[in-house]
Amino acid sequence: MDVGEQSVKFVEKQMDKNFSQIMSANIVEDMYWIETDIGARCVAKMFELNQNKNKLNNLFVLFPPFIPID
């Protein structure tokens, strides 16, 4: 399995297990990676399903560092 496949499986697992409550009430609007000293981290900007138009939506999910397996 290459690094790209590993990163997809890693994010899917995080979404299903560790962030399931957030993911069930929100939709991923945008997703990107940031580089850190301890590895790449995925960031997801969320969109609330029942969003009030007068309310700001500033929920971001910062996933744990992804460290690929050689």
GIPE-V259152 format. One record per backbone hydrogen bond with DSSP energy under -0.5 kcal/mol. NH is the residue of the N-H (numbers start at 1). CO is the residue of the C=O. If there is no record, write none. Layout:
BEGIN
nh->NH co->CO
nh->NH co->CO
END
This chain:
BEGIN
nh->6 co->2
nh->7 co->3
nh->8 co->4
nh->9 co->5
nh->10 co->6
nh->11 co->7
nh->12 co->8
nh->13 co->9
nh->14 co->10
nh->15 co->11
nh->16 co->12
nh->17 co->13
nh->18 co->13
nh->18 co->14
nh->19 co->14
nh->23 co->19
nh->24 co->20
nh->25 co->21
nh->25 co->22
nh->26 co->22
nh->27 co->47
nh->29 co->27
nh->29 co->45
nh->30 co->45
nh->32 co->43
nh->34 co->41
nh->36 co->39
nh->39 co->36
nh->40 co->66
nh->41 co->34
nh->42 co->64
nh->43 co->32
nh->44 co->61
nh->45 co->30
nh->46 co->44
nh->46 co->59
nh->47 co->27
nh->49 co->25
nh->51 co->48
nh->51 co->49
nh->55 co->52
nh->58 co->56
nh->60 co->58
nh->61 co->44
nh->62 co->60
nh->63 co->42
nh->63 co->61
nh->66 co->40
nh->67 co->65
nh->68 co->66
END
